[in-house]
Amino acid sequence: MSKSDTESTMPNIVPECFSNTDMGEIAAPIEEQAPKILLLYGSLRKRSFSRLAVEEAARILNALGAETRIFNPSGLPLPDDDVDAEHPKVQELRNLAMWCDGMVWSSPERHGAMTGIMKTQIDWIPLAVQAVRPTQGKTLAVMQVCGGSQSFNAVNQMRILGRWMRMVTIPNQSSVAKAWQEFDDNDRMKPSSYYDRIVDVMEELMKFTYLLKDKRDYFTDRYSERKETNEEFRKRIDQRSI
C-alpha cells in the first residue's frame, strides 16, 4: 500500500511510521555464535530441587552449544528494603540480565505460587535502564518443581511475568512432580519422562533463541514507539523554527 493510499484509507495512521513486514530482516542469516543463557532458581535450601533442575538444564544447554550462567540468589536483598540498586548482588543480577540472550526460570511451587525468592529476582530486573530494556525480546523457558502431585501454578505465574518483562516465553514448559524422588544421591536427575521434558524445553529454547538473538531490535520495533519518536522529533524541529 502506497503512502497516499494509507493516508486515504487509514487516517489514524502516521504513514512515515507505518511499515510492512520486512522479509529480508526475518530471513537474514543466523549467526552461529553461542546463545548466552541465564538460569535463575527459587530456593535457598541446601538441597534445592529448583537449583538441581536448573543445573540439569544448564548441562543440556551446554551440550546443545549454549554458554550458561547460573545466578545464586543467596544474599540478594528484598526490593524496597531501604537498599538501592548499587548492592553487589543486585548489580550482579542486572549485569547478567543485560549479558544474556535468553533465560530459564525454575521455581518450587509454594502455597500454590512461585516462591518469594523467585519473584524477588525478577523484581530486581528493571523494565528499562537508561532507555535500554534488559529483557525485551529475549527468550524465556519456565520450569517448576513440586513437592507432591504435578501442578502448573508457578509456571503459569512466571509466564505472566515473562510477558510483562517483554520476553518471548517459549510454548513448552516443565513441571516435575514429587521432585524429591527424581534426583539420585549424587544430585543428578534420574531417567524419566520428567527429564525428557526438560530436554524438550531446552531444545526448544535454543531454537527460539537462535532465531531471535540477532533480530531482537527488528522484532521489537513498534509502530507506537516509532510514532512517539517521530512526534518528539517534529516538536524539536518546530521549536527551532520559532
Rosetta blueprint (number, residue, H / E / L):
1 M L
2 S L
3 K H
4 S H
5 D H
6 T H
7 E H
8 S H
9 T H
10 M L
11 P L
12 N L
13 I L
14 V L
15 P H
16 E H
17 C H
18 F L
19 S L
20 N L
21 T L
22 D L
23 M H
24 G H
25 E H
26 I H
27 A L
28 A L
29 P L
30 I L
31 E L
32 E L
33 Q L
34 A L
35 P L
36 K E
37 I E
38 L E
39 L E
40 L E
41 Y E
42 G L
43 S L
44 L L
45 R L
46 K L
47 R L
48 S L
49 F H
50 S H
51 R H
52 L H
53 A H
54 V H
55 E H
56 E H
57 A H
58 A H
59 R H
60 I H
61 L H
62 N H
63 A H
64 L L
65 G L
66 A L
67 E E
68 T E
69 R E
70 I E
71 F L
72 N L
73 P L
74 S L
75 G L
76 L L
77 P L
78 L L
79 P L
80 D L
81 D L
82 D L
83 V L
84 D L
85 A L
86 E L
87 H L
88 P H
89 K H
90 V H
91 Q H
92 E H
93 L H
94 R H
95 N H
96 L H
97 A H
98 M H
99 W H
100 C L
101 D L
102 G E
103 M E
104 V E
105 W E
106 S E
107 S E
108 P E
109 E L
110 R E
111 H L
112 G L
113 A E
114 M L
115 T L
116 G H
117 I H
118 M H
119 K H
120 T H
121 Q H
122 I H
123 D H
124 W H
125 I L
126 P L
127 L L
128 A L
129 V E
130 Q L
131 A L
132 V E
133 R L
134 P L
135 T L
136 Q L
137 G L
138 K L
139 T E
140 L E
141 A E
142 V E
143 M E
144 Q E
145 V E
146 C L
147 G L
148 G L
149 S L
150 Q L
151 S L
152 F L
153 N H
154 A H
155 V H
156 N H
157 Q H
158 M H
159 R H
160 I H
161 L H
162 G H
163 R H
164 W H
165 M L
166 R L
167 M L
168 V E
169 T E
170 I L
171 P L
172 N L
173 Q L
174 S E
175 S E
176 V E
177 A L
178 K L
179 A H
180 W H
181 Q H
182 E L
183 F E
184 D L
185 D L
186 N L
187 D L
188 R L
189 M E
190 K L
191 P L
192 S L
193 S H
194 Y H
195 Y H
196 D H
197 R H
198 I H
199 V H
200 D H
201 V H
202 M H
203 E H
204 E H
205 L H
206 M H
207 K H
208 F H
209 T H
210 Y H
211 L H
212 L H
213 K L
214 D L
215 K L
216 R H
217 D H
218 Y H
219 F H
220 T L
221 D L
222 R L
223 Y H
224 S H
225 E H
226 R H
227 K H
228 E H
229 T H
230 N H
231 E H
232 E H
233 F H
234 R H
235 K H
236 R H
237 I H
238 D H
239 Q H
240 R H
241 S L
242 I L
